[in-house]
């Protein structure tokens, strides 16, 4: 058995098309990529893990930790394939999730489409009770009104129930009693309390989050339980931690209770990886670009910190349109995700316009080039037609691609309807998907008041290195970093994430009424809850605590985040907190508001275990002889608008200090880096590929 301090660590990221696996053994990194098995995702996980363990030359019992991220919860919400769910609300408030914010996210669209609530109106039920915003009971819970709902559960075949009563963030007693009454009749029923999953003000967001958690919980609980049992039976006895959307790791039991926190687990791992790479390369302004088989994810990272948020939208009706999705109030790394991946389907609509995505061919049947029955042209098919992908080396040679099938569907679906010959049809697909991703990055940056062109790009995921150079040209970005193991970047990011957990509470407090004793009691309860979860995976490691208040001036509608002083608070800290608030407020809005009283609406507390420190920033390495190509391929170059010879290099042959003049292809098992004609490439001291625009 390997000692605990040197035990290998395993990370698995289940995507819509591929399942990525990474094993870290000291300084060694073993990676592999297998097709996802949508009908039973655990099968793909076990296949990939077995393959990586064999390549690493270790036994299942040698592993010290298993870190997992998955898109199952996200896909269930987007595809509306979750459990049949009912929502129980306070009498008179069953339509809160339908009314939403009562605003128009696109004021000029007279036929605007809104996302339908996960729970239809006939499954939104009411009970008699009422509390005020302080958690004081105005009307006792009528237990008979709860029992009257029990027959409906069986009549409608309900699999999960969300309970979202008015002001339960301040006092969850009535929600807990409703759950107890339901459990008396249906002990196995999956029940989610909004006071547990999202104890915050704003009824719409809280009920939407509770509904989403209830909707995905049976499926996620079944998957995680089955995977854990299968892993144990095969001799994998190490603890299992789950990646959360906020960039931390949590234990299996918590993930089963609150699977909504896993919604963006894979993309969060990618953002963590990009943050660590930015530290290693000394890049303080970064665009993280993660493109896989189904989606592309873009995240902005400033001063080695990714943008973060407490509200995330899933299943947007309008691409890139804020407000058109279902709000989920959870800690999340802020990013934009669009349906642009290798499996994204290309088609010509009735008006003769070429569209790419968001529909995807997924892993089954996948792109036509996979030879598994795909009948529609995809981005991967276009990349094959353009010559960017070596059919023999794709996915480490685990299966060969069929260029003939890719050419057939691209010509039939795109070339013929648009009158394009040869590789121009493939170029049209690639150009549209690249522009879609570039535009998503522009919109995201504008929403946050950021500049894209002043950044460096970090590209990873199976498809990102294929498209990074062209996308960088569109965004006027001059430097691209492609890290080691780029094809399985999110899985590697899991290995860099801290074991952490965030707890939130809404407790209204005017700063002029600040009373340190009650605040310390609240923060103490929150810390105890978070520590219990983190210590389960971190053991005896020394833990750190980060506390934040969500503040605003009285009468305002939105809050800003303000760090709280460390340690026990005293009444005198009210002045310090006001100073912190006004400093943050002025930084955001350029001024403070004299004479206005600040107030605190919510509190968050995060407990984290230490992570492995990133390597120090890499300096210049001496240039050595240019790398030697192993061959060449005919590739359609987007800048020259013609097919030219691209030299082929094996990434394994490239060592620090080597350089490559574009155009070229850098081939590795899980991806290929395309160096278009305006770019040259060098290898830095860590072995990362650095593409620099020189022409």
C-alpha positions as CSV (number, residue, x, y, z in Angstrom):
1,X,0.0,0.0,0.0
2,X,1.4,3.4,-0.9
3,X,2.1,5.7,2.0
4,X,-0.6,8.4,2.6
5,X,1.8,11.3,1.9
6,X,2.7,10.0,-1.5
7,X,-0.5,8.2,-2.4
8,X,-1.6,8.8,-6.1
9,X,-4.6,11.0,-6.6
10,X,-7.2,10.4,-9.2
11,X,-9.4,13.0,-11.0
12,X,-12.3,12.2,-13.4
13,X,-14.4,14.8,-15.4
14,X,-17.5,13.4,-17.1
15,X,-18.4,15.6,-20.1
16,X,-21.2,15.4,-22.6
17,X,-18.9,13.6,-25.1
18,X,-15.7,12.5,-23.4
19,X,-14.8,11.3,-19.9
20,X,-11.4,12.7,-18.9
21,X,-9.1,10.9,-16.4
22,X,-5.9,12.1,-14.7
23,X,-3.7,10.4,-12.1
24,X,-1.1,12.3,-10.2
25,X,1.8,10.3,-8.8
26,X,4.4,12.7,-7.4
27,X,5.7,14.6,-10.4
28,X,4.2,12.2,-12.9
29,X,0.8,12.8,-14.6
30,X,-1.0,10.0,-16.4
31,X,-4.0,11.1,-18.5
32,X,-6.5,9.4,-20.7
33,X,-9.8,10.2,-22.5
34,X,-12.7,7.8,-23.3
35,X,-16.1,8.3,-24.7
36,X,-18.8,9.1,-22.2
37,X,-21.6,6.5,-21.8
38,X,-24.7,8.6,-21.4
39,X,-27.1,5.7,-20.5
40,X,-24.8,4.7,-17.6
41,X,-22.1,7.3,-17.0
42,X,-20.4,5.2,-14.3
43,X,-19.4,2.7,-17.0
44,X,-17.4,5.3,-18.9
45,X,-15.8,6.4,-15.6
46,X,-14.8,2.9,-14.6
47,X,-13.4,2.2,-18.1
48,X,-11.3,5.4,-18.1
49,X,-10.1,4.8,-14.5
50,X,-9.1,1.2,-15.3
51,X,-7.2,2.3,-18.4
52,X,-5.3,5.1,-16.5
53,X,-4.5,2.9,-13.5
54,X,-3.1,0.2,-15.7
55,X,-0.9,2.8,-17.6
56,X,0.2,4.2,-14.2
57,X,1.3,0.7,-13.1
58,X,-0.5,0.9,-9.8
59,X,-3.3,-1.0,-8.0
60,X,-6.8,0.3,-7.1
61,X,-6.0,0.2,-3.4
62,X,-2.9,2.4,-4.0
63,X,-5.1,5.5,-4.7
64,X,-5.3,8.0,-1.9
65,X,-8.1,10.3,-3.2
66,X,-10.7,10.3,-6.0
67,X,-11.9,13.8,-7.1
68,X,-14.9,13.8,-9.4
69,X,-16.8,16.3,-11.5
70,X,-19.7,15.7,-13.8
71,X,-22.2,17.5,-16.1
72,X,-25.0,15.1,-15.3
73,X,-26.8,17.7,-13.1
74,X,-26.4,20.4,-15.8
75,X,-27.6,18.2,-18.6
76,X,-30.6,17.1,-16.6
77,X,-31.6,20.7,-16.2
78,X,-30.9,21.7,-19.8
79,X,-32.6,18.7,-21.3
80,X,-35.4,18.6,-18.7
81,X,-34.7,15.0,-17.9
82,X,-34.9,15.2,-14.1
83,X,-37.3,13.7,-11.6
84,X,-41.0,14.5,-11.5
85,X,-41.0,17.2,-8.9
86,X,-43.6,19.1,-6.8
87,X,-43.1,22.4,-5.1
88,X,-44.8,23.2,-1.8
89,X,-45.1,26.9,-1.0
90,X,-46.9,29.3,1.4
91,X,-50.6,29.7,0.5
92,X,-51.0,32.5,-2.1
93,X,-47.4,32.2,-3.4
94,X,-47.5,29.2,-5.7
95,X,-46.9,31.4,-8.7
96,X,-43.7,33.1,-7.5
97,X,-41.5,30.9,-9.7
98,X,-43.7,31.7,-12.7
99,X,-43.8,35.5,-12.2
100,X,-40.0,35.6,-11.7
101,X,-38.7,39.2,-11.7
102,X,-41.6,40.4,-13.9
103,X,-39.0,42.0,-16.2
104,X,-38.1,41.7,-19.9
105,X,-34.5,40.6,-20.6
106,X,-35.0,41.7,-24.2
107,X,-37.3,44.7,-24.3
108,X,-37.5,44.8,-28.1
109,X,-38.6,41.2,-28.6
110,X,-42.5,41.3,-28.7
111,X,-42.6,37.4,-28.9
112,X,-40.2,36.9,-26.0
113,X,-39.8,33.4,-24.7
114,X,-39.3,32.9,-21.0
115,X,-37.8,29.7,-19.5
116,X,-40.6,27.5,-18.1
117,X,-40.3,26.7,-14.4
118,X,-39.0,23.2,-13.7
119,X,-42.3,22.6,-11.7
120,X,-45.5,23.1,-13.7
121,X,-48.4,24.9,-12.0
122,X,-50.5,21.9,-11.4
123,X,-47.6,20.5,-9.3
124,X,-47.1,23.6,-7.2
125,X,-49.1,23.2,-4.0
126,X,-49.8,25.5,-1.1
127,X,-49.9,25.0,2.7
128,X,-51.3,27.3,5.4
129,X,-48.6,29.1,7.4
130,X,-46.8,32.4,7.5
131,X,-43.6,33.9,9.0
132,X,-42.3,37.4,8.7
133,X,-38.8,38.5,7.5
134,X,-37.4,38.2,11.1
135,X,-38.5,34.5,11.3
136,X,-41.3,35.3,13.7
137,X,-44.4,33.1,13.3
138,X,-47.4,35.1,12.1
139,X,-49.6,32.0,11.4
140,X,-48.9,28.5,12.7
141,X,-48.4,25.7,10.2
142,X,-51.7,23.9,9.6
143,X,-50.5,20.2,9.6
144,X,-53.8,19.1,8.0
145,X,-53.1,21.3,5.0
146,X,-49.9,19.4,4.6
147,X,-51.5,16.0,5.0
148,X,-54.1,16.9,2.4
149,X,-51.2,16.9,-0.2
150,X,-50.1,13.4,0.6
151,X,-52.6,11.6,-1.8
152,X,-51.4,13.9,-4.6
153,X,-47.9,12.5,-4.4
154,X,-49.0,9.1,-5.4
155,X,-51.6,10.3,-7.8
156,X,-49.1,12.3,-9.8
157,X,-46.2,9.9,-9.4
158,X,-44.0,12.5,-7.6
159,X,-40.4,11.5,-7.2
160,X,-39.1,14.6,-5.5
161,X,-40.5,17.5,-3.5
162,X,-39.1,21.0,-3.0
163,X,-40.3,23.0,0.0
164,X,-40.0,26.8,-0.3
165,X,-42.0,28.6,2.3
166,X,-42.1,32.4,2.7
167,X,-39.2,33.8,4.7
168,X,-37.9,30.3,5.6
169,X,-34.3,31.7,5.3
170,X,-34.9,33.4,8.7
171,X,-36.6,30.4,10.3
172,X,-36.8,26.9,8.7
173,X,-39.0,25.3,11.4
174,X,-42.1,25.2,9.3
175,X,-40.2,23.7,6.3
176,X,-38.7,21.0,8.6
177,X,-42.1,20.2,10.0
178,X,-43.6,19.8,6.4
179,X,-40.8,17.4,5.6
180,X,-41.4,15.4,8.7
181,X,-45.1,15.0,7.9
182,X,-44.3,13.9,4.3
183,X,-41.7,11.4,5.6
184,X,-44.3,9.8,7.8
185,X,-46.2,8.8,4.7
186,X,-43.3,8.4,2.2
187,X,-40.0,7.7,4.1
188,X,-38.1,7.2,0.8
189,X,-39.3,10.4,-0.9
190,X,-36.5,12.8,-1.9
191,X,-37.2,16.2,-0.2
192,X,-35.3,19.4,-0.6
193,X,-35.7,22.3,1.9
194,X,-35.0,25.8,0.5
195,X,-33.9,26.8,4.1
196,X,-31.0,24.3,3.7
197,X,-30.0,24.5,0.0
198,X,-30.4,28.3,-0.3
199,X,-31.1,30.1,3.0
200,X,-31.2,33.6,1.4
201,X,-33.7,36.3,0.8
202,X,-35.5,36.7,-2.6
203,X,-38.2,34.2,-2.9
204,X,-37.9,33.6,-6.7
205,X,-34.2,32.7,-6.6
206,X,-34.6,30.6,-3.5
207,X,-37.6,28.6,-4.8
208,X,-35.9,28.2,-8.2
209,X,-32.8,26.8,-6.5
210,X,-34.7,24.4,-4.3
211,X,-36.7,23.2,-7.3
212,X,-33.6,22.6,-9.3
213,X,-31.9,20.7,-6.4
214,X,-35.0,18.5,-6.0
215,X,-35.3,18.0,-9.8
216,X,-31.7,16.6,-10.2
217,X,-31.3,15.0,-6.8
218,X,-32.8,11.5,-7.4
219,X,-30.7,11.0,-10.6
220,X,-27.5,12.4,-9.0
221,X,-28.0,10.4,-5.8
222,X,-28.5,7.2,-7.8
223,X,-25.4,7.9,-9.9
224,X,-23.1,8.8,-7.1
225,X,-24.3,6.0,-4.9
226,X,-23.9,3.4,-7.7
227,X,-20.4,4.8,-8.7
228,X,-19.2,4.6,-5.1
229,X,-20.5,1.1,-4.7
230,X,-18.9,-0.1,-7.9
231,X,-15.5,1.6,-7.1
232,X,-15.5,0.0,-3.6
233,X,-16.3,-3.5,-5.1
234,X,-13.3,-3.1,-7.5
235,X,-10.9,-2.3,-4.7
236,X,-10.9,1.5,-4.8
237,X,-11.1,2.3,-1.1
238,X,-10.0,5.9,-1.2
239,X,-12.3,8.8,-0.2
240,X,-14.4,10.4,-2.9
241,X,-14.7,14.2,-3.1
242,X,-16.8,16.1,-5.6
243,X,-15.9,19.3,-7.4
244,X,-18.4,22.2,-6.8
245,X,-19.3,25.1,-9.1
246,X,-17.5,27.5,-6.7
247,X,-14.2,25.9,-7.3
248,X,-13.9,23.9,-4.1
249,X,-14.3,20.2,-3.1
250,X,-16.9,18.6,-1.0
251,X,-17.7,15.2,0.4
252,X,-19.9,12.6,-1.1
253,X,-22.8,12.9,1.4
254,X,-23.0,16.6,0.9
255,X,-23.0,16.3,-2.8
256,X,-25.9,13.8,-2.6
257,X,-27.9,16.2,-0.5
258,X,-27.1,19.3,-2.5
259,X,-26.3,18.1,-6.1
260,X,-27.2,21.6,-7.4
261,X,-23.8,22.7,-6.2
262,X,-22.2,20.4,-8.8
263,X,-23.9,22.1,-11.7
264,X,-20.7,23.7,-13.1
265,X,-18.2,21.4,-11.5
266,X,-16.3,20.5,-14.7
267,X,-15.9,24.1,-16.0
268,X,-15.0,25.2,-12.4
269,X,-12.1,22.7,-12.5
270,X,-10.9,24.3,-15.8
271,X,-11.0,27.8,-14.2
272,X,-9.0,26.5,-11.3
273,X,-6.4,25.0,-13.7
274,X,-6.2,28.3,-15.7
275,X,-5.7,30.3,-12.4
276,X,-2.8,28.1,-11.4
277,X,-1.2,28.3,-14.9
278,X,-1.6,32.1,-14.8
279,X,0.4,32.1,-11.5
280,X,3.1,29.9,-12.9
281,X,3.5,32.0,-16.0
282,X,3.1,35.4,-14.3
283,X,0.0,36.4,-16.3
284,X,-2.2,38.8,-14.3
285,X,-4.9,39.2,-17.0
286,X,-6.2,36.0,-18.5
287,X,-9.0,34.6,-20.7
288,X,-9.6,31.0,-19.8
289,X,-10.9,29.1,-22.9
290,X,-12.1,25.5,-22.4
291,X,-13.7,23.8,-25.4
292,X,-14.7,20.2,-25.2
293,X,-17.0,17.9,-27.2
294,X,-20.3,19.6,-26.2
295,X,-19.7,23.1,-24.9
296,X,-17.2,26.0,-24.7
297,X,-16.5,27.8,-21.4
298,X,-15.0,31.2,-21.1
299,X,-13.8,32.8,-17.8
300,X,-12.0,36.0,-17.0
301,X,-9.2,35.8,-14.4
302,X,-7.7,39.0,-12.9
303,X,-4.7,39.0,-10.5
304,X,-4.9,35.2,-10.3
305,X,-8.5,35.2,-9.1
306,X,-11.4,34.0,-11.4
307,X,-14.5,36.1,-11.3
308,X,-17.1,34.7,-8.9
309,X,-20.8,35.0,-8.3
310,X,-23.6,33.8,-6.1
311,X,-26.1,33.6,-8.9
312,X,-25.9,31.3,-11.9
313,X,-28.3,30.8,-14.8
314,X,-28.9,27.4,-16.5
315,X,-30.8,26.5,-19.6
316,X,-30.8,30.0,-21.1
317,X,-33.5,30.4,-23.8
318,X,-31.5,33.1,-25.6
319,X,-27.8,32.5,-26.2
320,X,-25.6,35.0,-24.2
321,X,-28.8,36.8,-22.9
322,X,-28.6,37.5,-19.2
323,X,-32.0,36.9,-17.5
324,X,-33.2,34.3,-20.0
325,X,-32.3,31.2,-17.9
326,X,-33.3,29.6,-14.6
327,X,-31.5,31.3,-11.7
328,X,-29.6,29.0,-9.3
329,X,-28.3,30.8,-6.2
330,X,-25.1,28.9,-5.4
331,X,-21.5,29.8,-5.1
332,X,-20.1,29.7,-8.6
333,X,-17.1,30.8,-10.7
334,X,-18.5,33.3,-13.1
335,X,-18.2,32.2,-16.7
336,X,-20.1,32.0,-19.9
337,X,-20.9,28.7,-21.4
338,X,-22.3,28.1,-24.9
339,X,-23.2,25.1,-27.0
340,X,-20.0,25.2,-29.1
341,X,-18.0,22.0,-29.0
342,X,-16.5,19.3,-31.2
343,X,-19.9,17.6,-31.4
344,X,-21.9,20.8,-32.1
345,X,-24.2,20.2,-35.1
346,X,-24.0,22.5,-38.2
347,X,-27.0,23.1,-40.4
348,X,-28.3,25.6,-43.0
349,X,-31.7,27.0,-41.9
350,X,-34.7,27.9,-44.1
351,X,-33.2,31.3,-44.9
352,X,-30.0,29.9,-46.1
353,X,-28.0,30.9,-43.0
354,X,-25.4,28.6,-41.5
355,X,-25.9,27.8,-37.8
356,X,-23.6,25.8,-35.5
357,X,-24.9,24.5,-32.2
358,X,-26.2,24.5,-29.5
359,X,-27.4,21.0,-30.3
360,X,-24.7,18.4,-30.0
361,X,-24.3,14.9,-31.4
362,X,-22.8,13.9,-28.0
363,X,-20.9,10.7,-27.5
364,X,-23.6,8.5,-29.1
365,X,-23.7,8.6,-32.0
366,X,-21.2,11.4,-32.1
367,X,-19.8,13.2,-35.2
368,X,-20.0,11.3,-38.5
369,X,-16.2,10.9,-38.4
370,X,-16.4,8.7,-35.4
371,X,-18.0,6.0,-37.6
372,X,-20.7,5.3,-35.0
373,X,-23.7,6.2,-37.0
374,X,-23.6,10.1,-36.9
375,X,-25.5,11.5,-39.8
376,X,-25.1,15.3,-39.3
377,X,-22.2,17.6,-39.9
378,X,-20.4,18.7,-36.7
379,X,-17.4,20.9,-35.8
380,X,-15.2,17.8,-35.4
381,X,-16.2,16.7,-38.9
382,X,-15.2,20.2,-40.2
383,X,-11.8,20.0,-38.4
384,X,-11.2,16.6,-40.0
385,X,-12.1,18.0,-43.5
386,X,-9.8,21.0,-42.9
387,X,-6.9,18.6,-42.1
388,X,-6.4,19.8,-38.5
389,X,-6.9,16.4,-37.0
390,X,-4.8,13.3,-37.6
391,X,-7.3,10.4,-38.0
392,X,-4.7,7.9,-36.7
393,X,-3.7,9.8,-33.6
394,X,-7.2,11.0,-32.5
395,X,-7.9,10.4,-28.8
396,X,-4.6,8.7,-28.4
397,X,-5.4,6.2,-31.2
398,X,-8.2,4.6,-29.2
399,X,-10.3,4.6,-32.3
400,X,-9.6,5.8,-35.9
401,X,-11.5,8.6,-37.5
402,X,-13.3,8.3,-40.9
403,X,-12.4,11.3,-43.0
404,X,-14.5,9.9,-45.9
405,X,-17.7,10.1,-43.7
406,X,-16.8,13.6,-42.5
407,X,-16.4,14.8,-46.0
408,X,-19.8,13.3,-47.1
409,X,-21.9,14.9,-44.3
410,X,-20.1,18.3,-44.5
411,X,-20.6,18.5,-48.3
412,X,-24.2,17.2,-48.1
413,X,-25.3,19.4,-45.1
414,X,-23.3,22.6,-45.8
415,X,-21.4,22.5,-49.1
416,X,-24.3,21.7,-51.4
417,X,-26.9,24.1,-49.8
418,X,-24.4,27.0,-49.7
419,X,-22.7,26.3,-53.0
420,X,-19.3,25.7,-51.4
421,X,-16.8,23.3,-52.8
422,X,-14.1,21.2,-51.1
423,X,-12.7,22.5,-47.8
424,X,-14.6,25.8,-47.9
425,X,-17.7,24.1,-46.4
426,X,-15.6,22.9,-43.5
427,X,-14.0,26.3,-43.2
428,X,-17.5,27.9,-43.0
429,X,-18.4,25.7,-40.1
430,X,-15.2,26.4,-38.2
431,X,-15.4,30.2,-38.9
432,X,-19.0,30.4,-37.5
433,X,-18.2,28.4,-34.3
434,X,-15.1,30.5,-33.8
435,X,-17.0,33.7,-34.2
436,X,-19.8,32.4,-31.8
437,X,-17.1,31.8,-29.1
438,X,-15.4,35.1,-29.7
439,X,-18.6,37.0,-29.5
440,X,-19.6,35.2,-26.3
441,X,-16.2,36.3,-24.8
442,X,-16.8,39.9,-26.0
443,X,-20.3,40.1,-24.4
444,X,-19.1,38.5,-21.2
445,X,-16.2,41.0,-20.9
446,X,-18.4,44.0,-21.6
447,X,-20.9,42.9,-18.9
448,X,-18.1,42.9,-16.4
449,X,-16.4,46.1,-17.7
450,X,-13.3,44.2,-18.8
451,X,-11.0,44.4,-21.8
452,X,-10.5,41.2,-23.8
453,X,-7.6,42.3,-26.1
454,X,-5.3,43.1,-23.2
455,X,-5.3,39.5,-22.0
456,X,-3.4,36.3,-22.6
457,X,-5.4,33.2,-23.5
458,X,-5.1,29.8,-21.7
459,X,-6.6,27.1,-23.9
460,X,-7.4,23.6,-22.9
461,X,-10.0,20.9,-23.4
462,X,-10.0,18.5,-26.3
463,X,-11.1,21.0,-28.9
464,X,-9.8,24.4,-27.7
465,X,-6.2,24.0,-29.0
466,X,-7.6,23.3,-32.4
467,X,-9.5,26.6,-32.4
468,X,-7.5,28.9,-30.1
469,X,-5.3,30.6,-32.6
470,X,-8.2,31.7,-34.9
471,X,-10.3,32.8,-31.9
472,X,-7.3,34.8,-30.5
473,X,-7.0,36.6,-33.9
474,X,-10.7,37.6,-33.7
475,X,-10.2,38.9,-30.1
476,X,-6.9,40.6,-31.0
477,X,-5.1,38.5,-28.3
478,X,-1.4,38.1,-29.0
479,X,-0.4,35.3,-26.6
480,X,-1.8,31.8,-26.1
481,X,-0.7,29.2,-23.5
482,X,-1.5,25.5,-24.1
483,X,-0.6,23.7,-20.8
484,X,0.6,20.1,-20.4
485,X,-2.3,17.7,-20.5
486,X,-4.5,20.3,-22.2
487,X,-6.9,17.7,-23.5
488,X,-8.0,16.8,-20.0
489,X,-7.5,20.2,-18.4
490,X,-10.6,20.2,-16.2
491,X,-9.6,16.9,-14.6
492,X,-6.2,18.2,-13.9
493,X,-7.8,21.3,-12.4
494,X,-9.6,19.1,-9.9
495,X,-6.2,18.1,-8.6
496,X,-5.4,21.7,-7.9
497,X,-8.7,22.6,-6.1
498,X,-8.9,23.2,-2.4
499,X,-11.2,21.1,-0.1
500,X,-13.6,23.9,0.9
501,X,-17.2,24.6,1.6
502,X,-19.2,27.8,1.7
503,X,-22.2,28.4,4.0
504,X,-24.6,31.4,3.5
505,X,-27.2,32.9,5.8
506,X,-29.5,35.9,5.3
507,X,-29.8,37.9,8.5
508,X,-30.8,41.5,8.0
509,X,-28.8,44.1,10.1
510,X,-28.4,47.8,9.9
511,X,-24.8,48.8,10.6
512,X,-26.0,51.4,13.1
513,X,-27.6,48.5,15.1
514,X,-24.5,46.3,14.9
515,X,-24.3,43.9,17.9
516,X,-21.2,41.8,17.9
517,X,-22.5,39.0,20.1
518,X,-25.3,37.9,17.9
519,X,-23.1,38.3,14.8
520,X,-20.4,36.1,16.3
521,X,-23.1,33.5,17.3
522,X,-24.3,33.4,13.6
523,X,-20.8,33.2,12.2
524,X,-19.9,30.5,14.7
525,X,-22.8,28.3,13.7
526,X,-21.8,28.8,10.0
527,X,-18.2,27.9,10.7
528,X,-19.1,24.7,12.6
529,X,-21.3,23.6,9.7
530,X,-18.5,24.2,7.1
531,X,-15.8,22.7,9.2
532,X,-17.7,19.5,9.7
533,X,-17.9,19.0,5.9
534,X,-14.3,20.1,5.1
535,X,-12.7,18.0,7.9
536,X,-14.3,14.9,6.5
537,X,-12.0,15.2,3.5
538,X,-9.1,17.2,4.8
539,X,-8.4,15.3,8.0
540,X,-6.1,17.1,10.4
541,X,-5.0,19.8,8.0
542,X,-5.0,23.3,9.2
543,X,-8.1,25.1,7.9
544,X,-8.5,28.7,6.9
545,X,-11.7,30.8,7.3
546,X,-12.9,33.6,4.9
547,X,-16.0,35.6,5.9
548,X,-17.9,38.1,3.7
549,X,-20.9,40.4,4.2
550,X,-23.3,41.3,1.4
551,X,-24.0,45.1,1.9
552,X,-25.7,48.0,0.4
553,X,-27.1,51.4,1.2
554,X,-30.6,51.4,2.6
555,X,-33.1,51.6,-0.2
556,X,-30.9,50.1,-2.8
557,X,-31.8,46.8,-4.6
558,X,-28.4,45.1,-5.0
559,X,-25.5,44.3,-2.7
560,X,-21.7,44.3,-3.0
561,X,-19.3,41.9,-1.2
562,X,-17.3,43.2,1.8
563,X,-14.6,41.1,3.6
564,X,-15.1,40.9,7.3
565,X,-12.2,41.3,9.9
566,X,-10.7,38.0,11.1
567,X,-11.4,36.6,14.6
568,X,-14.2,37.5,17.0
569,X,-15.9,40.7,16.2
570,X,-16.5,43.5,18.7
571,X,-19.0,46.4,18.6
572,X,-16.2,48.6,17.6
573,X,-15.8,46.7,14.3
574,X,-18.9,48.4,13.0
575,X,-16.7,51.4,12.0
576,X,-14.1,49.1,10.3
577,X,-16.9,47.3,8.3
578,X,-18.3,50.7,7.2
579,X,-14.8,51.7,6.0
580,X,-14.4,48.5,4.1
581,X,-17.9,48.9,2.5
582,X,-17.3,52.5,1.4
583,X,-13.9,51.5,-0.1
584,X,-15.4,48.7,-2.1
585,X,-18.4,50.9,-3.1
586,X,-16.1,53.7,-4.3
587,X,-14.0,51.2,-6.3
588,X,-17.1,50.0,-8.1
589,X,-19.1,53.2,-8.6
590,X,-16.5,56.0,-8.2
591,X,-18.1,57.6,-5.2
592,X,-19.9,57.0,-1.9
593,X,-23.2,58.4,-0.8
594,X,-22.9,60.8,2.2
595,X,-25.5,60.5,4.9
596,X,-26.8,57.1,3.8
597,X,-26.9,54.2,6.2
598,X,-25.3,50.9,5.1
599,X,-27.1,47.6,5.9
600,X,-26.1,43.9,5.7
601,X,-28.5,41.4,4.1
602,X,-26.5,38.2,3.9
603,X,-23.3,36.6,5.3
604,X,-21.1,33.9,3.8
605,X,-18.3,31.9,5.4
606,X,-15.9,29.6,3.6
607,X,-13.7,27.1,5.3
608,X,-10.8,25.8,3.2
609,X,-7.9,23.3,3.5
610,X,-4.5,24.4,2.1
611,X,-3.7,23.5,-1.5
612,X,-0.4,22.8,-3.1
613,X,1.3,26.1,-3.9
614,X,1.7,26.9,-7.5
615,X,5.2,27.0,-9.0
616,X,7.0,30.3,-9.0
617,X,6.6,32.4,-12.2
618,X,8.6,31.0,-15.0
619,X,11.5,33.1,-16.4
620,X,12.9,33.0,-19.9
621,X,14.7,29.8,-20.8
622,X,17.6,29.7,-23.2
623,X,16.6,29.1,-26.8
624,X,17.9,25.9,-28.3
625,X,17.7,24.4,-31.8
626,X,14.4,24.5,-33.5
627,X,12.3,21.4,-33.1
628,X,12.3,18.7,-35.8
629,X,9.0,17.8,-37.5
630,X,7.9,14.2,-38.0
631,X,6.0,14.9,-41.1
632,X,3.5,17.3,-42.7
633,X,-0.2,17.5,-43.6
634,X,-2.3,19.6,-46.0
635,X,-4.3,22.0,-43.9
636,X,-6.7,24.8,-44.9
637,X,-5.2,27.9,-43.4
638,X,-7.9,30.5,-42.4
639,X,-5.6,33.5,-42.9
640,X,-4.2,32.5,-46.3
641,X,-7.6,31.1,-47.3
642,X,-6.0,28.2,-49.0
643,X,-4.6,24.7,-48.3
644,X,-0.9,24.7,-47.3
645,X,1.6,22.3,-45.8
646,X,1.6,22.3,-42.0
647,X,4.6,20.7,-40.4
648,X,3.7,18.1,-37.7
649,X,5.5,17.9,-34.4
650,X,5.0,15.5,-31.5
651,X,4.5,17.3,-28.3
652,X,6.4,14.6,-26.4
653,X,9.5,15.6,-28.5
654,X,9.3,19.3,-27.6
655,X,11.5,20.4,-24.6
656,X,11.9,23.8,-22.9
657,X,13.6,26.3,-25.1
658,X,12.6,24.7,-28.4
659,X,10.7,26.8,-31.0
660,X,8.4,26.2,-34.0
661,X,7.6,28.6,-36.8
662,X,3.9,28.5,-37.9
663,X,2.0,27.1,-39.6
664,X,2.3,23.8,-37.7
665,X,0.4,21.1,-35.9
666,X,1.5,20.0,-32.4
667,X,0.1,16.5,-31.8
668,X,-0.5,14.8,-28.5
669,X,-2.8,12.0,-27.3
670,X,-5.8,14.0,-26.2
671,X,-5.7,17.0,-28.5
672,X,-3.8,18.9,-31.3
673,X,-2.6,22.5,-31.1
674,X,-3.0,24.3,-34.4
675,X,-0.4,27.0,-35.0
676,X,-1.8,29.1,-37.8
677,X,0.4,31.2,-40.1
678,X,0.4,34.4,-38.1
679,X,1.8,32.6,-35.0
680,X,5.1,31.1,-33.8
681,X,5.5,28.8,-30.9
682,X,8.0,28.3,-28.1
683,X,8.2,26.0,-25.1
684,X,8.6,27.6,-21.7
685,X,10.4,26.3,-18.7
686,X,7.5,24.1,-17.5
687,X,6.9,22.6,-20.9
688,X,3.8,24.7,-21.8
689,X,3.3,25.7,-25.4
690,X,3.4,29.5,-25.9
691,X,1.9,30.8,-29.1
692,X,2.9,34.3,-30.0
693,X,1.4,36.3,-32.8
694,X,4.4,37.6,-34.8
695,X,2.8,38.4,-38.2
